[in-house]
Amino acid sequence: MNIFNVDCLRGGNFLVTGASSGLGYETAKLIAACGGTVVATGRDVTRLESLKSELQAGVEHVIAPIEMTDADQVAAWVKSISENHGPLTGVFHAAGVELAKPVRLIKQAQLDDFFSSSIYAAFGIARAASQKGVLVDGASILFMSSVAASRGTPGLTTYSAAKAGIDGLMRSLACELAGRRIRVNSLAAGAVETAMHARHISAIGVNATEIYRARHPLGFGVPMDVASIAVFLMSPAARWITGACIPVDGGYTAQ
């Protein structure tokens, strides 16, 4: 169910990274349902094509597959998107990979892979956003973060470090872009029932899953819980919110 006015994002161009699955996929669909034009990117072309078939008809939505590897590449690519499809009204950076492993087993190659799609790509988006003509004045940038940025969990050192970096980048970028009234925020998500979540649950077993669930007073979330907040933050209704890390975690960080 679309709880927003179907015109609340009309006329805007919205780039969604990680749109081939999970939170990016659901958010892209909701943006389109609210009248926005979606530029969806991810690594899985088949899933992106499936997403495009589900987006609101009558609008020229775009799929643009890319494997994000470094800040320079991403900055140039985002600039090319704006040149080819018009300045962006909003960016939702949901791309990322999973890595749950004790720190003693983590190698440099894994760090490179993990940080490239998360924080390096975020820096590339930030650099592109600072250039005139890439984003419209008053645009919104939203980064996916996690409760792991502020709460410790064994086996998540790399993931926690990347998300903490995202939050730090977000706050300073919000100050840099405030002169153009470009808003920059992040979402600190708890456990959301996506394919990645399902793999994690399968790995830790039933007993650990129940303990994990109990740490969320409202239970596990679903992708629409995140997508709804994302659309709000990219809409004019959030015009006075910037530099904020918004918890979307079912009460996880309240304890």
N, C-alpha and C positions, 0 to 999 in steps of 0.2 A: 504494500500500500504506500502510495506517495503522499507523505504528510505535508509536502510543500506546495505552494502555488505552482502550477505548471509553467508559468512565465517568469519565475523568479530569477532564472539565469539566462533568459533569452537574449540573444545578441552577443553573447560572450563566447570566446574560444578558450577551451580548457585542456591543458596537457595533463595526461594521467600516465605516470610510469608504473611499471609492474601491473599493467592492465590485463594481462593474459590470465590472471588467476586471483583468487582470494579477495583482499580488500580493494585492490585497484580495479578489479573486474566489477565488483558490486558498486563502487563509487562512480565508475564511468557510466554505468547504466542509470544511476540516479541523477547524475548531471544531465544526461540526455533527456530523461523524463521531466526535468525541470526547465527544458528549453535550451540548454547549452549545447554548443557544438564541441564534440570530443575529438581530440587527437590522442589516440591510444597507442602506447608503446609497450613492448615487452620482447621476450626472446622467442616465444612460441607463436609462429605465424598462424598455425591452424587454430589455436585458441583465440587469437586476435580476430581472425576472420569470423569465428563463431560469435564473438562479442559484437562485432559490427552488425551482424544479422539481427541481434537483439536490441540494438539501439533504436531510439525514436525515429520513425520514418519521416521523410520530407526534409531532412537536414543532411548536408554533406559531411558526415563524420569521416575521419581519416584514421587508418592504421599505419603505423610507421615502425616496423620492427627494428630493434637495435639491441646490441649487447653492450651495456655501459661498462667501460673499462678504466677511463681516467677523466680527470677534470677538463683537460684541454679538448678532448674528443666531444664530451657532453656539451660544453659551452658552445662549440662551433655548431653542433647538431641542433641545439635549442634555437640558436640564432637563425639557422636555415629553416626551421619549422615556422618561425614568425615571418620570415621573408616569403615563404611559399604559401602560407595559409592565413596570414594576418597576425597582428600583435595579439599576445595572449592576455586573457582576462584573469586566468588562474592557473596554477600548477599544483598538482598533487603528486608528490614523490613517494610512491609506495613500493618501489622496486627494492629488492634485497634478496639475500640467500640465507639459508639456515646453517648454523654451526653450533652444535652442542657437544663439547668435548673438554676433558680436563686440560688445564693449561699446559701440563707437562707434555702433552701430545701434539700441541699446535705448532705447525711449521710455518716458515715465511710464506710459502706459496699459498697456504690457506688464508693467511692474513691479507695477502695481496688480493685474492679473489673476493674475500668478504668485504674489505673496505672499498674496493673499486666500485661495486654496485650500490653501496650504501653512502658512505661519507664522501668519497671522491666524486661520485655523481652529483651529490648535493652541492659540493663546491662548484662544479661545472654549471649547475642550474643557477647558483648564486651569481657567478660571474656573468652569465648571459643576462640575468635579470638586471644587472647594474648598467647594461648598455641601453641607450635610448632606442626606442622603437621595438624592443623585444617584448616588453610587457607594457600594457596601457597604464597610465597613472591611475592609482586607486585599485590596482590589481591585488590578488591574494596568492601567497605562496604557502603551501602546507606540506610539512614533512612528517612522515610516519616515524614516531619514536616508540618507546616501550617503557613499561614499569621497570624493566630490567636496568634502565639508566639510573634509577635511584634506589633499587632494592637488589641486594646481592643474592645470587643463586649459584650453587656449585655447577660447573660445566658451562657457564655462560659468560666467561670473562671477555671473549672477543665480541660477542653480541652486545653485552653491556657497555663495553668501551665505545663501540660504534654508535650506539644510541645516545650515550652521554655526549659524544662529539656532535651529533646532530643537534641536540638541544643547545649546546654552546654556540654553534654556528648560527642557529635560528635567532638567538637573542641579539647578537651583534649585528647580524644582517638586518634585523628589524629596525635597528637604530640607523644603519647606513641608508636604508631605502625610505625612511619616514618622510623625507622631504618631498617625495613623489606620492605620498600617502599609500605606498605599497605595503600591505600588511604581511607579516611573516609569523607563522605559528607552527606548533607541532602537536601531535596527538600521542599521548603516552598510553598505549593500549595494553590491556591485560590479556588473558587467554581468550582468543576468539576462535570459534569453530570453523577453521579453514582446513584445506588439505595438509598444510604444514603442521597445524595443530594436531590433526589426526595421526600423523606420523610420530609426533612427539609422544602422544598418549599411548600409542601402540608400543613404543620403545620402553616407557617407564613402568607399564603394568597397571593392574587394577587398583591395588592398594595405594600406590603413589598418586594415581589419578584422583582418587577420592580426597586425599590430603590436599592436592593441588586445587581441586574444585572448592574445598572448604575455605581456601584462602580468598575466594571470591564470594562475598556475602550474597550477591545477586546471581551467583552461578556464572558459568561461562557465557560469553557474548556470542553474537552472530554477526556476520559481515555488515548487515544493515545498521547495526548499532554504531559502527564506525563511519559508514557512508553518510548517515544522517548528520552527524556532527561535522563531517568534512564539507558537505554542501552548505550547511549553515555558515561555516567560517569563510567559505568562498563567496557567499552572497552579500549583498549590501547591508543586510541586517547585522553583520559583524564588523561594520565600518570602523568601530572604535576599539577593536581588539587586535593587538599586535605584541610580539615578544612573549607570548604565553605558551606554556606547555600544558595542554588540557588533558586531564586524566579521563580515559574512557575504559574503565577497568572493573566495573561491577563492585566497587568498594575495596579492591585489592590494597590500595595504598592508604585506605582509611584506618587500617589496623596497626 
